Amino acid sequence: MAAPTPKIIHDLLLDMQKLAPALEKKRRASNLILLVGVFMIVGVLYALLSYLSDPHLGSRIAMIGIAFLPSYFLYRLINNSYSRSVHKTLIKAICKQGVLSYSDLGFFEAREIEHHNILPHALKNVSGEGIKGTYQGVTFVLQEISLKNKTETAFWGVAARIYLTHSFEGHTVMIPRGRPMADFHLRFPNWKKINPIAAKYEAYYEGLTNDPVEARAVLPPHFMEKLMDAGQLPRGKMMSLSLTGREILLAYPRFRPLLVVPALWQPVSLTALQRGIWEIESILRVIDVIKSNRQIRT
């Protein structure tokens, strides 16, 4: 049985359902402008080539090649303008209820979550856009983060901080087996493996803790599975999880901005807009699961 949709998400989807037709109309108008612009570029270049040389096959092929570059730049210009407009509308809808707030600079720096030790080490960190709110009495921040070492991107994804009123005694982590496990064993020397682990995720994750008693209490297999299911995007098996101090941290690579808006070529539908708030819905479901665990005092 599927968990009920959180009311915040339900209200958001109702607002988006009303917004979708207007945004689709804007998209079609933008596509029409693009089409007219491309025809104008091709027409001007064809006329110019016809004036300068004979309009034989070679000239026409050259004209197509030359027209591609300005047409591409025109597409990028119109697509960026359209995307910014839709993004602004999406943010306005998200913040409309007054429960969630948005910042294009984020709400925290990556160094503030270094103590969780589940993100790659990096020389430079950049905080992207973020969403902050309180749900079921629990405050959370959902934010885009980019970590870089010189020219190499070590991590580009989403970090979600869930703040608690009581502190964990120890530190427990869940790490994807696809990550370099030797590095994490060095980070967590003499830590114990969580045993047992949820059977569904045993092939994908390894759990480590410096307090096995607490780990067994707060992360029993049935609860662990529900928590991981709620935190995962569709087909995702790369989420890292940390419980320490007065917060729970979830982090996973995304390789795109936090709030994804439909591209110019993609029809605007409720389903397309819903993809832009997947992360928000996911973190709310995570909080619902956490609230069901009496061993975690929120």
KOLTOR-140443 format. One line per 3 residues: number of its first residue (from 1); their letters; for each residue x, y, z of N, C-alpha, C, O, CB. Coordinates in steps of 0.1 Angstrom, whole numbers. Each point is the difference from the previous one (the first is absolute). Glycine has a CB too. Example, Ala and Ser with C-alpha at 12.3 -4.5 7.8 and 13.67 -1.06 7.14 Angstrom:
REM KOLTOR-140443
1) AS) 132,-57,78,-9,12,0,9,12,0,10,0,7,-29,-12,5 | 15,23,-19,9,11,0,-8,11,8,5,11,1,7,-17,-23 .
END
This chain:
REM KOLTOR-140443
1) MAA) 8,-12,0,-8,12,0,9,13,0,8,1,9,-27,-14,3 | 16,21,-22,9,12,-1,-4,10,11,-11,2,5,12,-5,-29 | 10,10,29,-2,10,11,-8,12,-6,2,3,-11,20,-10,22 .
4) PTP) -30,13,-3,-8,11,-4,9,12,-4,10,2,6,-29,-9,8 | 15,15,-24,8,11,-4,-1,11,11,-11,4,4,6,-9,-28 | 17,11,28,-1,10,10,-8,12,-5,0,3,-12,23,-10,20 .
7) KII) -30,14,1,-9,10,-3,7,12,-8,-6,6,-9,-8,-12,29 | 26,9,-16,8,10,-7,1,-3,-14,-2,9,-9,15,-4,30 | -9,-17,-24,1,-5,-14,-13,0,-7,-1,4,-12,21,-18,18 .
10) HDL) -30,10,1,-14,-1,-6,-4,15,-5,-5,1,-11,-1,-21,26 | 8,29,-6,-4,14,-3,9,6,-11,-5,7,-9,-2,-4,33 | 20,-7,-24,9,4,-11,-5,-5,-14,0,7,-10,19,-6,27 .
13) LLD) -22,-14,-17,-5,-6,-12,-13,7,-6,-1,1,-12,12,-23,19 | -19,25,3,-13,7,-5,4,14,-6,-6,3,-10,-7,-15,29 | 22,19,-13,4,13,-6,7,-2,-13,-2,8,-9,5,1,32 .
16) MQK) 5,-20,-24,7,-2,-13,-9,-4,-11,2,2,-12,18,-9,25 | -31,0,-9,-10,-5,-10,-6,13,-6,-4,0,-12,-1,-22,25 | 3,32,-5,-6,13,-5,10,7,-9,-3,7,-9,-12,-6,29 .
19) LAP) 28,-2,-16,11,7,-7,3,-6,-13,4,7,-10,5,0,32 | -10,-20,-24,5,-7,-11,-5,5,-14,8,2,-9,-7,-22,24 | -14,23,-16,-5,5,-13,7,14,-4,3,2,-12,-25,-14,16 .
22) ALE) 23,21,6,7,13,-3,14,-2,-4,5,7,-9,-21,4,25 | 23,-20,-9,14,-2,-3,2,-7,-14,9,3,-7,-4,-5,31 | -14,-7,-27,0,-6,-14,-2,10,-11,6,-1,-10,-15,-21,21 .
25) KKR) 0,31,-8,-3,11,-10,13,8,-2,3,4,-11,-27,-3,18 | 31,2,4,13,8,0,10,-8,-8,8,6,-8,-13,5,30 | 5,-24,-20,10,-9,-7,-2,0,-15,9,2,-8,-8,-16,28 .
28) RAS) -14,13,-24,-3,0,-14,3,14,-7,5,1,-11,-23,-18,16 | 16,28,3,3,13,-5,15,1,-2,5,6,-10,-25,4,21 | 28,-15,-2,14,0,-1,5,-8,-11,10,4,-7,-8,-1,31 .
31) NLI) -8,-14,-27,4,-9,-11,-3,7,-13,7,-2,-10,-11,-18,24 | -8,27,-15,-3,8,-12,10,10,-3,4,2,-11,-28,-6,16 | 28,12,6,11,10,-2,13,-6,-5,6,5,-9,-17,8,27 .
34) LLV) 14,-25,-13,12,-7,-4,-1,-4,-15,10,1,-7,-6,-10,31 | -15,3,-27,-2,-4,-14,1,12,-10,6,-1,-10,-21,-18,18 | 8,30,-5,1,12,-8,14,5,-1,5,4,-11,-29,2,17 .
37) GVF) 31,-6,5,14,4,0,9,-8,-8,9,5,-8,-13,3,31 | 2,-22,-23,9,-8,-8,-3,2,-15,9,0,-8,-9,-17,27 | -13,18,-22,-3,3,-14,6,13,-5,4,1,-11,-26,-13,14 .
40) MIV) 22,22,6,6,13,-4,15,-1,-2,6,5,-10,-24,6,23 | 25,-19,-4,14,-2,-1,3,-7,-13,9,4,-8,-7,-5,32 | -9,-10,-27,2,-8,-13,-3,9,-12,7,0,-10,-13,-21,22 .
43) GVL) -5,29,-11,-3,8,-12,10,11,-3,4,2,-11,-28,-6,17 | 29,10,5,10,11,-2,13,-6,-6,6,5,-9,-16,8,28 | 14,-25,-13,13,-6,-5,-2,-5,-14,10,1,-8,-4,-7,31 .
46) YAL) -18,1,-27,-2,-5,-13,1,11,-10,6,-1,-11,-21,-17,20 | 8,30,-5,0,11,-9,15,5,-2,4,5,-11,-28,1,18 | 31,-6,4,14,5,-1,9,-9,-8,8,5,-9,-11,5,31 .
49) LSY) 2,-23,-21,7,-9,-8,-4,1,-15,9,-2,-8,-6,-13,28 | -16,16,-22,-4,2,-14,5,12,-7,3,0,-12,-24,-12,19 | 23,23,1,5,12,-5,15,-1,-3,5,6,-10,-23,7,23 .
52) LSD) 25,-20,-4,15,-1,-1,4,-11,-10,11,1,-5,-9,8,28 | -10,-19,-25,4,-11,-8,-12,-7,-7,-11,3,4,32,-7,11 | -18,-5,-24,-11,-8,-6,-7,-9,11,7,-7,7,5,8,-30 .
55) PHL) -25,-1,23,-7,-9,10,0,-15,-4,-10,-6,-1,-4,26,6 | 26,-25,-6,1,-15,-4,0,-8,13,-1,5,11,14,0,-32 | -12,-18,20,-2,-9,11,10,2,11,-3,0,12,-6,-17,-28 .
58) GSR) 22,20,12,10,2,10,-3,13,9,3,-1,12,14,-10,-28 | -22,21,9,-3,12,8,-12,-2,9,0,5,12,8,9,-31 | -17,-22,15,-12,-3,9,5,-8,12,-5,2,11,-11,-2,-31 .
61) IAM) 25,-10,18,5,-8,11,8,9,10,-1,-1,12,2,-19,-27 | 7,29,9,7,10,8,-9,9,8,3,3,12,16,-4,-29 | -30,5,11,-10,8,7,-6,-7,12,-2,6,10,-3,6,-32 .
64) IGI) 2,-25,20,-5,-8,11,9,0,12,-3,2,12,-10,-16,-28 | 26,11,13,10,0,10,2,13,7,2,0,12,9,-18,-25 | -10,29,5,2,13,6,-12,4,9,1,7,10,13,0,-30 .
67) AFL) -26,-11,16,-13,4,7,-1,-7,13,-7,4,9,-4,0,-31 | 18,-16,23,-2,-8,12,5,8,13,-7,-1,10,10,-20,-24 | 8,27,13,6,7,12,-9,11,5,-3,0,12,26,-6,-20 .
70) PSY) -27,16,0,-9,10,6,-13,-5,4,-7,5,9,18,11,-24 | -16,-27,8,-13,-6,4,1,-6,14,-9,0,8,3,-4,-32 | 18,-3,26,2,-6,13,1,10,11,-6,-2,11,18,-16,-22 .
73) FLY) -5,29,9,1,11,10,-14,6,3,-3,4,11,27,1,-19 | -32,-4,-3,-14,5,2,-8,-9,9,-7,4,8,8,8,-31 | 1,-25,20,-7,-10,8,4,1,15,-8,0,9,7,-15,-29 .
76) RLI) 14,16,22,5,1,14,-6,13,7,-3,-1,12,24,-12,-19 | -21,24,0,-5,12,5,-15,-1,4,-4,4,11,21,9,-25 | -25,-18,5,-14,-1,2,-3,-11,11,-8,2,9,3,5,-33 .
79) NNS) 12,-18,24,-2,-11,10,4,5,14,-7,-3,9,12,-14,-27 | 6,25,19,4,5,13,-10,10,6,-3,0,11,27,-3,-18 | -29,11,-2,-10,10,4,-13,-7,4,-6,3,11,16,14,-27 .
82) YSR) -14,-27,9,-12,-8,3,2,-8,13,-9,0,9,4,-2,-34 | 17,-4,27,2,-8,12,0,9,12,-5,-4,11,19,-12,-25 | -8,28,13,0,9,12,-14,4,4,-3,1,11,26,8,-18 .
85) SVH) -31,-7,-3,-14,4,2,-8,-11,7,-7,2,10,8,13,-30 | 1,-27,15,-7,-12,6,6,-3,14,-8,-3,9,4,-6,-32 | 17,11,25,6,-2,13,-5,10,10,-3,-4,11,23,-5,-22 .
88) KTL) -22,21,7,-5,10,9,-15,-3,4,-3,2,11,19,15,-22 | -23,-21,1,-14,-4,3,-1,-12,9,-9,0,9,2,8,-31 | 16,-18,21,0,-12,8,4,4,15,-6,-5,9,13,-9,-29 .
91) IKA) 3,23,21,4,4,14,-12,8,6,-2,-2,12,26,4,-19 | -31,6,0,-11,8,5,-11,-10,5,-6,2,11,11,17,-26 | -7,-30,7,-10,-10,4,4,-7,13,-8,-3,9,1,1,-33 .
94) ICK) 20,-1,25,6,-8,11,-2,8,13,-3,-5,11,19,-7,-26 | -13,25,14,0,9,12,-13,6,3,-2,7,10,25,-2,-15 | -33,-8,-3,-13,7,1,-7,-3,13,-6,8,6,4,-10,-31 .
97) QGV) 3,-11,30,-7,-4,12,6,6,13,-6,-1,10,-1,-20,-22 | 20,26,10,6,6,12,7,-10,9,6,3,10,-22,15,-11 | 16,-31,-3,6,-11,8,14,-2,-4,9,-3,8,-31,-8,-6 .
100) LSY) 25,13,-15,13,-2,-6,6,14,-4,-7,9,-4,1,-32,-4 | 19,24,9,7,12,-4,12,-4,-10,5,-11,1,-11,23,21 | 10,-3,-30,10,-3,-11,11,10,1,-2,12,3,-16,-21,-18 .
103) SDL) 30,4,12,12,9,-2,8,-5,-11,4,-12,-1,-4,17,25 | 4,4,-34,8,-4,-11,15,-2,4,8,-6,-7,-24,18,-8 | 19,-8,27,14,-2,6,1,-11,10,11,-2,5,-7,26,-9 .
106) GFF) -15,-30,7,0,-11,10,-1,5,14,0,12,2,13,-25,-18 | -14,4,25,-2,4,14,12,-4,9,1,3,12,-25,-6,-15 | 34,-5,-3,11,-4,8,12,-2,-9,-2,-3,-12,-13,-7,30 .
109) EAR) 27,10,-13,12,-3,-7,3,-15,1,-3,-6,11,12,30,-8 | -2,-30,-13,4,-14,1,8,-4,12,-1,-11,5,0,11,-30 | 10,10,29,8,-3,12,-8,-2,13,5,-7,9,13,21,-20 .
112) EIE) -30,-10,11,-9,-2,12,-4,-14,2,-4,-4,10,-4,27,-13 | 9,-31,-8,-4,-14,1,12,-10,-2,-2,-12,-2,-21,19,-7 | 35,-1,9,12,-8,-1,1,-11,11,6,-11,-3,6,30,-8 .
115) HHN) -17,-16,23,2,-9,11,-8,-13,-2,2,-10,7,1,29,8 | -12,-19,-25,-8,-12,-3,9,-10,-7,-2,-13,0,-19,26,-1 | 31,-8,-7,10,-9,-6,-5,-9,-11,6,-10,-3,6,11,24 .
118) ILP) -23,3,-27,-6,-9,-11,2,6,-14,-4,-6,-10,-13,-3,27 | 22,21,-18,2,7,-13,15,-1,-3,8,0,9,-28,15,-5 | 23,-15,-17,15,0,-4,7,13,6,-6,10,1,0,-24,-22 .
121) HAL) 19,12,23,8,11,4,2,9,-12,2,-5,-11,9,-8,29 | -11,26,-17,2,9,-11,7,13,4,-1,4,12,-20,-14,-23 | 27,16,1,7,13,3,-9,11,-1,2,11,7,19,-20,-16 .
124) KNV) -32,8,2,-9,11,-2,-14,-5,1,-4,-10,-5,20,22,-9 | -25,-4,20,-14,-4,1,-9,12,-4,3,11,4,2,-28,14 | -15,14,-25,-10,10,-4,-14,-4,4,-4,-11,-2,19,18,-17 .
127) SGE) -22,2,26,-14,-2,4,-9,5,-11,1,12,-4,5,-11,29 | -15,-9,-29,-10,4,-10,-13,3,7,-1,3,12,12,-17,-29 | -22,14,9,-13,4,5,-5,-10,11,4,-12,0,-9,22,-22 .
130) GIK) -3,-5,31,-5,-8,11,-14,3,4,-6,10,-3,29,-11,11 | -29,-9,-2,-14,1,5,1,-3,15,6,-10,4,-17,3,-26 | 4,15,30,0,-2,14,-15,1,5,-8,7,-5,31,3,8 .
133) GTY) -26,-19,7,-13,0,5,-2,-8,13,10,-6,5,-18,9,-28 | -4,-3,28,-3,-8,12,-12,-8,-3,-10,5,-5,20,12,21 | -9,-30,-14,-10,-10,-3,-2,-9,12,10,-6,5,-5,7,-30 .
136) QGV) -17,-3,29,-3,-9,12,9,4,12,3,-8,8,-9,-10,-24 | 8,32,17,8,5,11,15,-2,-1,8,3,9,-27,-8,5 | 24,0,-26,14,-3,-2,5,9,-11,-6,2,-11,3,-26,17 .
139) TFV) 14,31,-3,6,10,-9,10,-7,-9,7,-9,5,-10,27,11 | 3,-15,-29,9,-6,-9,5,10,-11,-6,10,-2,-6,-32,5 | 23,19,-8,6,8,-12,4,-10,-11,7,-10,3,1,28,13 .
142) LQE) -12,-15,-28,3,-8,-11,8,9,-10,-5,11,-4,-17,-25,7 | 34,10,-7,8,9,-6,9,-6,-11,5,-12,2,-5,26,19 | 3,-7,-32,9,-5,-10,15,4,5,2,11,5,-20,-8,-24 .
145) ISL) 27,-12,17,14,2,4,9,-6,-11,-2,-10,-6,-4,9,31 | 17,9,-28,10,-4,-9,14,0,7,3,10,6,-17,-1,-26 | 21,-20,19,13,-1,6,10,-3,-12,-2,-8,-8,-7,-1,30 .
148) KNK) 20,17,-22,10,-1,-11,14,-1,5,4,6,11,-20,7,-25 | 24,-21,7,15,0,2,6,5,-13,1,-8,-9,-3,-12,26 | 7,32,-16,6,7,-12,-11,-1,-11,-10,7,1,34,-14,5 .
151) TET) -22,0,-17,-9,0,-11,-10,-12,0,-9,-1,-8,26,12,-6 | -15,-20,24,-8,-12,1,-12,2,10,2,5,11,18,-19,-17 | -32,10,2,-11,1,9,-1,-13,8,-2,-11,-5,-10,26,-11 .
154) AFW) 14,-13,29,-1,-12,9,-14,-4,4,-3,-12,2,25,19,7 | -31,3,-9,-14,-3,4,-8,12,-5,3,12,2,3,-26,18 | -17,11,-26,-10,10,-4,-14,-7,3,-4,-9,-8,19,21,-10 .
157) GVA) -21,-7,28,-13,-7,3,-8,8,11,1,12,1,9,-34,-8 | -17,14,14,-10,6,10,4,-5,14,3,-12,2,-21,13,-19 | 18,8,27,2,-3,14,-12,5,7,-5,11,-1,30,-9,0 .
160) ARI) -30,-11,10,-12,3,8,3,-1,15,4,-11,4,-19,3,-23 | 13,19,26,3,-1,14,-14,0,8,-8,9,-3,30,4,0 | -23,-22,12,-12,-1,8,4,2,14,8,-8,6,-20,-8,-22 .
163) YLT) 7,27,22,4,4,14,-9,-6,10,-12,-1,-1,21,22,-8 | -3,-27,20,-7,-6,11,2,8,13,8,8,1,-4,-30,-12 | -13,19,20,1,7,13,9,-7,10,4,6,10,-27,2,-14 .
166) HSF) 25,-21,2,9,-8,8,12,-6,-8,-1,-2,-12,-19,-3,27 | 31,4,-8,12,-4,-7,2,-16,1,-3,-6,9,13,28,-3 | -4,-27,-17,4,-14,0,13,-1,8,8,9,1,-18,-13,-24 .
169) EGH) 11,-7,30,12,-3,8,12,-3,-8,11,5,3,-26,-13,15 | 13,1,-29,11,-4,-9,-2,5,-14,-7,10,-2,10,-30,16 | 4,14,-23,0,4,-14,-2,-13,-9,8,-9,1,7,30,3 .
172) TVM) -25,-21,-12,-4,-11,-9,-1,5,-14,-6,10,-3,-6,-22,22 | 18,4,-28,-1,4,-15,-4,-12,-8,2,-11,3,16,29,1 | -24,-14,-16,-3,-10,-10,6,5,-13,-2,11,-4,-20,-18,15 .
175) IPR) 31,-1,-16,9,4,-12,-3,-9,-12,0,-12,2,18,21,14 | -20,-4,-28,-2,-8,-12,13,-9,-2,11,6,1,-27,11,-11 | 14,-29,6,12,-9,-2,7,4,-13,12,-4,-2,-24,-14,13 .
178) GRP) 6,26,-19,6,5,-13,11,11,3,9,2,-8,-30,-7,-4 | 21,11,24,10,9,4,13,-7,5,-1,-12,3,-17,28,4 | 30,-10,-7,12,-6,4,-1,-4,15,2,9,9,11,4,-26 .
181) MAD) -16,-25,20,-2,-4,14,12,1,9,0,3,12,-18,-18,-20 | 30,13,2,13,1,7,1,14,6,5,1,12,6,-18,-27 | -15,27,8,1,14,5,-9,2,12,4,6,10,1,2,-33 .
184) FHL) -17,-14,23,-9,1,11,4,-8,12,-2,4,11,-16,0,-27 | 25,-15,14,5,-8,11,11,8,7,2,-1,12,-8,-21,-23 | 14,30,3,10,9,6,-7,11,8,5,4,10,11,-10,-29 .
187) RFP) -27,11,14,-7,11,7,-6,-5,13,-1,8,9,-3,3,-31 | 0,-23,22,-7,-6,12,8,-11,5,-5,-12,0,-18,19,-9 | 35,-5,15,8,-11,5,-7,-7,12,-5,6,9,26,6,-17 .
190) NWK) -20,-25,7,-5,-8,12,-15,0,1,-5,-4,11,27,8,0 | -29,2,-20,-14,0,0,-6,-14,-2,7,-8,-7,-7,32,0 | -12,-27,11,-6,-13,-2,-10,1,-11,-6,10,-3,9,-15,27 .
193) KIN) -4,-6,-31,-11,-1,-10,-13,-2,6,-2,-6,10,18,-4,-26 | -26,17,10,-14,-2,5,-5,-14,-4,1,-4,-12,-5,29,10 | -1,-32,12,-4,-14,-3,-12,-3,9,1,1,12,22,-8,-19 .
196) PIA) -35,4,2,-2,-3,-15,-3,13,-7,-4,10,6,-4,-33,-1 | 9,23,-18,-4,11,-9,-12,-4,-8,-3,-12,-2,27,20,1 | -32,2,-3,-12,-3,-8,4,-8,-12,8,4,-8,-19,17,16 .
199) AKY) 4,-33,-10,4,-9,-10,-1,6,-14,8,-3,-9,-16,-16,23 | -2,28,-16,-2,7,-13,12,8,-4,3,1,-12,-27,-1,16 | 32,5,5,11,9,-3,13,-6,4,11,7,-2,-26,12,6 .
202) EAY) 16,-31,0,12,-6,4,11,-1,-12,12,2,3,-25,-15,14 | 8,11,-29,9,0,-12,5,14,-4,9,1,-7,-21,-22,0 | 5,31,12,3,14,-5,7,8,10,7,10,-3,-26,-12,-11 .
205) YEG) 18,-1,27,5,9,11,8,-8,10,-2,-12,3,-18,28,-7 | 28,-8,11,7,-6,12,-3,10,11,2,12,-1,16,-24,-12 | -21,7,25,-3,8,11,11,-1,10,5,-11,3,-29,8,-6 .
208) LTN) 29,15,9,11,0,9,-5,9,12,-7,10,-2,25,-13,-16 | -13,-1,30,-4,8,12,11,-1,11,7,-10,1,-32,6,-6 | 26,15,13,9,-1,12,-8,-3,12,5,0,12,11,16,-23 .
211) DPV) -29,-18,10,-9,-4,11,-10,-10,-4,-12,3,-3,15,20,13 | 1,-36,-11,-9,-11,-5,-13,-1,8,-10,-3,-6,30,-9,-1 | -20,15,20,-12,-1,7,-10,10,-5,-12,-3,-2,25,-5,22 .
214) EAR) -9,21,-21,-9,10,-5,-4,-3,-14,-12,2,-4,23,15,19 | -2,-21,-24,-3,-3,-14,-11,-10,-1,-9,1,-8,33,4,2 | -23,-16,14,-11,-10,0,-13,5,5,-11,-4,-5,28,-13,8 .
217) AVL) -17,27,6,-12,6,5,-7,9,-10,-12,-1,-2,22,-1,25 | -2,11,-29,-5,10,-9,-2,-4,-14,-7,5,-8,17,12,23 | -2,-28,-19,-1,-5,-14,-3,-15,-1,8,-7,-6,8,26,0 .
220) PPH) -27,-23,11,-3,-15,-2,-3,-2,-15,-4,10,-6,-6,-12,30 | 12,-10,-29,-1,-2,-14,-13,5,-7,0,6,-10,14,-26,14 | -26,17,3,-12,5,-6,-1,15,-1,-6,5,-10,-5,-26,19 .
223) FME) 16,28,1,0,15,-1,10,5,-10,-3,9,-7,-4,-9,31 | 19,-7,-24,10,4,-10,-5,0,-14,3,9,-8,15,-17,24 | -25,-3,-19,-5,-2,-14,-10,11,-3,0,6,-11,3,-31,13 .
226) KLM) -12,28,7,-10,11,-2,6,13,-2,-4,8,-8,-12,-20,21 | 27,15,-5,7,13,0,7,1,-14,0,11,-6,3,-11,31 | 4,-10,-29,8,0,-13,-10,1,-11,3,7,-10,16,-21,20 .
229) DAG) -30,7,-10,-10,1,-11,-5,14,-1,-2,5,-11,-4,-29,15 | 3,31,7,-5,13,0,10,10,-5,-4,10,-7,-11,-16,26 | 28,4,-16,10,9,-4,5,-1,-14,7,9,-6,-1,-9,29 .
232) QLP) -9,-11,-30,5,-3,-13,-9,6,-11,-12,0,1,22,-21,8 | -3,27,-19,-7,3,-12,-2,-13,-8,7,-10,3,3,34,-4 | -19,-24,-9,-2,-12,-8,13,-5,-6,8,7,-5,-30,1,-1 .
235) RGK) 25,-21,8,11,-8,-5,13,5,7,11,-4,-5,-23,1,-17 | 12,11,32,12,5,7,5,-10,10,-7,-5,8,0,28,-12 | 20,-26,3,7,-9,10,13,7,5,9,-8,4,-20,-13,-14 .
238) MMS) 11,34,10,13,7,3,-2,10,12,8,9,1,0,-12,-25 | -18,1,32,-2,9,11,9,-4,12,1,-11,3,-25,15,-11 | 30,6,14,7,-2,13,-8,6,11,-7,10,-2,29,-9,-10 .
241) LSL) -21,-7,24,-8,4,11,9,1,13,8,-9,2,-28,-2,-13 | 18,21,19,8,2,12,-9,4,11,-8,9,-1,29,-4,-12 | -20,-11,25,-7,4,12,10,3,11,7,-9,5,-27,-5,-11 .
244) TGR) 21,27,9,10,4,11,-5,13,5,-6,8,-7,25,-21,-4 | -15,16,24,-4,13,6,-15,1,0,-7,-9,2,29,19,-10 | -26,2,5,-15,3,-1,-5,1,-14,-9,8,-3,11,4,25 .
247) EIL) 3,-20,-31,-5,0,-13,2,-13,-8,9,-8,4,-5,32,-4 | -12,-26,-10,2,-11,-10,3,7,-13,-7,10,-4,-9,-26,17 | 26,11,-20,4,5,-13,-2,-11,-11,5,-11,2,11,27,9 .
250) LAY) -22,-12,-21,-1,-8,-12,6,7,-12,-1,12,-1,-20,-23,9 | 29,4,-16,7,6,-11,1,-10,-12,2,-12,2,11,27,14 | -16,-10,-28,2,-8,-11,3,8,-13,-4,12,-1,-13,-28,11 .
253) PRF) 25,10,-19,3,8,-12,-12,1,-9,-8,-8,-1,31,-1,2 | -24,21,-8,-11,3,-8,4,5,-14,-7,-2,-10,-6,8,31 | 25,1,-21,5,6,-13,-9,9,-7,0,0,-13,13,-21,11 .
256) RPL) -21,28,9,-9,10,-6,-5,9,12,0,-4,11,-6,-11,-31 | 0,26,17,-5,9,11,-11,-7,8,-6,-10,-4,12,30,-10 | -8,-14,26,-10,-5,9,-14,0,-6,-7,-10,0,21,17,19 .
259) LVV) -18,4,-24,-13,2,-6,1,-1,-15,5,10,-6,-13,5,26 | 4,-26,-26,1,-2,-14,-13,4,-7,-11,-4,5,27,-15,-1 | -15,28,-14,-12,4,-7,0,-6,-14,11,-3,-5,-11,25,18 .
262) PAL) -11,-24,-19,-1,-6,-13,8,9,-11,-1,12,1,-22,-22,5 | 30,3,-15,7,7,-10,-10,6,-11,-12,-4,0,32,-11,4 | -15,23,-12,-8,7,-10,-7,-10,-10,-11,2,-4,26,17,5 .
265) WQP) -8,-31,-3,-6,-10,-9,-10,-9,7,-6,-8,-7,27,9,-7 | -21,0,27,-9,-10,8,-13,6,3,0,11,7,21,-21,2 | -32,4,-13,-13,6,4,-2,1,15,5,-8,8,-14,-2,-29 .
268) VSL) 3,21,25,-2,3,14,-13,-8,5,-11,3,-4,22,20,2 | -9,-33,10,-11,-7,6,1,-1,15,11,4,5,-13,-18,-26 | -8,10,28,1,-2,14,11,-10,4,7,2,10,-31,4,-8 .
271) TAL) 26,-16,-10,10,-10,3,14,6,-1,9,-2,8,-24,-16,-17 | 17,26,-2,13,7,-2,3,10,12,11,0,4,-14,-2,-29 | -7,9,29,2,9,11,3,-7,13,7,4,9,-22,13,-20 .
274) QRG) 8,-29,13,2,-8,12,14,-5,2,5,-1,11,-29,-6,-13 | 31,5,-10,14,-4,1,9,10,7,10,-3,6,-14,-11,-27 | -1,27,19,8,11,6,-1,0,15,8,7,7,-12,6,-27 .
277) IWE) -5,-20,26,-2,0,15,2,-14,6,-5,-2,11,-10,22,-13 | 21,-29,-6,2,-13,5,8,0,13,-4,-7,10,4,-2,-33 | 10,17,24,9,0,12,-8,5,12,1,-5,11,19,9,-25 .
280) IES) -29,6,12,-8,5,11,-9,-11,5,-1,-2,12,3,26,-21 | -9,-30,0,-9,-11,4,7,-11,7,-4,-6,10,-11,11,-29 | 27,-8,14,8,-11,6,4,3,14,-1,-9,9,10,3,-31 .
283) ILR) -4,18,25,4,4,13,-11,0,10,1,-3,12,18,16,-22 | -31,-9,5,-12,0,9,-4,-14,4,-4,-3,11,-4,24,-22 | 9,-31,1,-2,-14,3,10,-6,10,-4,-8,8,-7,6,-31 .
286) VID) 23,7,22,11,-4,9,-4,4,14,1,-8,10,17,9,-28 | -23,11,20,-3,5,13,-12,-7,5,-1,-3,12,9,25,-18 | -18,-26,-2,-11,-8,4,5,-14,6,-5,-4,10,-10,15,-28 .
289) VIK) 25,-17,11,5,-12,5,8,2,13,-2,-8,9,4,0,-33 | 6,18,25,7,3,13,-10,2,11,3,-4,12,16,14,-25 | -30,-3,11,-9,3,11,-7,-13,5,-5,-1,11,1,23,-22 .
292) SNR) 5,-33,2,-6,-13,5,9,-8,9,-4,-10,5,-9,10,-27 | 26,5,23,9,-7,8,2,6,14,5,12,1,7,-19,-22 | -17,1,31,0,6,14,14,1,5,2,7,10,-25,-17,-6 .
295) QIR) 33,3,-10,13,0,5,8,13,-5,10,3,6,-10,-28,-5 | -6,32,-10,6,12,-5,-9,12,4,-12,1,-4,22,-13,-16 | -5,20,30,-8,10,5,1,13,-8,11,6,0,-8,-16,23 .
298) T) -14,14,-29,1,11,-9,-5,13,7,0,11,-6,-4,-26,-13 .
END
